[in-house]
Amino acid sequence: MSYASELQQSTELFEKEVLGRPVSFAPIYQSIEKLKKAAAIINSERKELEGKNWLLTWKKDPIKVRELNDRLMMTERAFTNREGLHERPWYKHLIYGPSQYDDYGSKSFPGIDDALETAKNLNTSKSWSLVQHEVWRVARAIKQASRVLIGELK
């Protein structure tokens, strides 16, 4: 399963939980589509490099290999946010991390999960707005990661 497919599945699960609520996951779905396209582009670049004699390419054009590796590394960083999760700023990763309500294991979109649990308990317009805000933050991070992956951002 690809990273983008995994994110898509997680989004679908959250979407089922908010049926009838004023929350739209369209921004995440759109950003996942951009991530799929970016992944296809970098995968073809990788195959092109590997298709040649890999060791020879690495020795002859180490800058190209390094640039590809740097984009992969920076893509992972693009999934983080310096402000961290709401009420838990020490957790910076917006895609994977522990849920505030489940100390056992990692959760996809921990900020959305935290906001959703709070909104279910409080059921106020402000709490549901926070869920939407977290959706936008995640969508923005995925979109930024896509741009880094294809070399638009450095």
C-alpha positions in Angstrom: 0.0 0.0 0.0 1.3 3.4 -0.9 1.7 6.3 1.5 -1.0 8.2 -0.4 -3.4 5.3 -0.3 -2.9 4.9 3.4 -3.7 8.6 3.9 -6.8 8.2 1.7 -8.1 5.3 3.9 -7.5 7.3 7.1 -9.4 10.2 5.6 -12.3 8.0 4.6 -12.6 6.7 8.2 -12.6 10.2 9.6 -15.2 11.3 7.1 -17.6 8.5 8.2 -17.3 9.8 11.8 -18.3 13.4 10.9 -21.4 12.6 8.7 -23.9 15.3 9.1 -21.4 17.7 10.7 -20.0 20.9 9.2 -16.7 19.4 8.3 -15.3 18.9 4.8 -12.4 16.6 4.0 -12.3 17.8 0.4 -9.0 19.7 1.0 -7.3 16.5 2.2 -8.6 14.5 -0.8 -7.3 17.2 -3.2 -3.9 17.3 -1.5 -3.7 13.5 -1.6 -4.2 13.6 -5.4 -1.3 16.0 -5.7 0.8 13.7 -3.5 0.0 10.8 -5.8 1.1 12.7 -8.9 4.2 13.9 -7.2 5.1 10.4 -6.1 4.7 9.1 -9.6 7.0 11.8 -10.9 9.7 11.1 -8.3 9.3 7.4 -8.8 10.0 7.8 -12.5 13.0 9.9 -11.8 14.3 7.2 -9.4 13.7 4.5 -12.0 15.5 6.5 -14.6 18.5 6.8 -12.3 18.4 3.1 -11.4 17.8 2.1 -15.0 21.3 3.2 -15.8 24.2 1.6 -14.1 23.4 2.8 -10.6 26.9 2.8 -9.3 28.2 4.5 -12.4 25.5 7.2 -12.2 26.2 7.8 -8.6 29.9 8.3 -9.3 29.4 10.3 -12.5 26.5 12.5 -11.3 26.4 12.4 -7.5 24.6 15.8 -7.5 21.6 14.3 -9.2 21.5 11.4 -6.7 22.0 13.8 -3.8 19.2 16.1 -5.0 16.7 13.2 -5.2 17.6 12.0 -1.7 17.4 15.6 -0.4 13.9 16.0 -1.8 12.8 12.7 -0.2 14.2 13.8 3.2 12.7 17.3 3.0 9.3 15.8 2.0 9.1 14.0 5.3 9.9 17.3 7.1 7.1 19.0 5.2 4.7 16.8 7.1 5.7 18.6 10.3 4.5 21.9 11.7 6.6 24.1 14.0 3.6 24.9 16.2 2.9 21.2 16.7 -0.4 19.7 17.6 -3.1 21.7 19.4 -2.6 21.5 23.2 0.5 19.2 22.5 3.0 21.4 20.7 5.9 19.0 21.3 4.4 16.7 18.7 5.3 18.3 15.4 4.2 15.6 12.8 0.7 16.3 11.4 0.4 13.0 9.6 1.4 10.4 12.2 1.6 10.5 16.0 0.0 9.4 19.2 -3.6 10.3 19.8 -4.3 12.3 22.9 -7.0 9.7 23.8 -5.0 6.5 23.0 -1.5 6.1 24.3 -0.9 2.9 22.5 0.5 3.3 19.1 0.5 5.8 16.2 -2.6 7.4 14.7 -3.0 9.0 11.3 -3.8 12.7 11.5 -3.4 12.9 15.3 -4.5 16.6 15.3 -7.7 15.8 13.5 -8.3 12.8 15.8 -7.8 15.0 18.9 -10.1 17.7 17.6 -12.8 15.2 16.6 -12.9 13.6 20.0 -13.2 17.0 21.6 -16.0 18.0 19.2 -17.9 14.8 19.9 -17.8 15.5 23.6 -18.5 19.3 23.5 -20.6 19.3 20.3 -20.3 23.1 19.8 -19.8 25.0 16.6 -16.4 26.2 17.9 -15.3 22.6 18.5 -16.4 21.5 15.0 -14.6 24.5 13.5 -11.4 23.3 15.2 -11.9 20.0 13.4 -12.1 21.8 10.1 -9.1 23.9 11.0 -7.1 20.7 11.6 -8.2 19.3 8.3 -6.9 22.5 6.6 -3.6 22.2 8.4 -3.1 18.6 7.3 -4.1 19.3 3.7 -1.7 22.2 3.6 1.1 20.0 4.9 0.4 17.3 2.3 0.3 19.8 -0.4 3.6 21.3 0.7 5.1 17.8 0.8 4.0 17.2 -2.8 5.6 20.4 -3.9 8.9 19.5 -2.2 8.8 16.0 -3.6 8.7 17.3 -7.2 11.3 20.0 -6.5 9.0 23.1 -6.5 10.0 24.0 -3.0 13.4 23.6 -1.4 
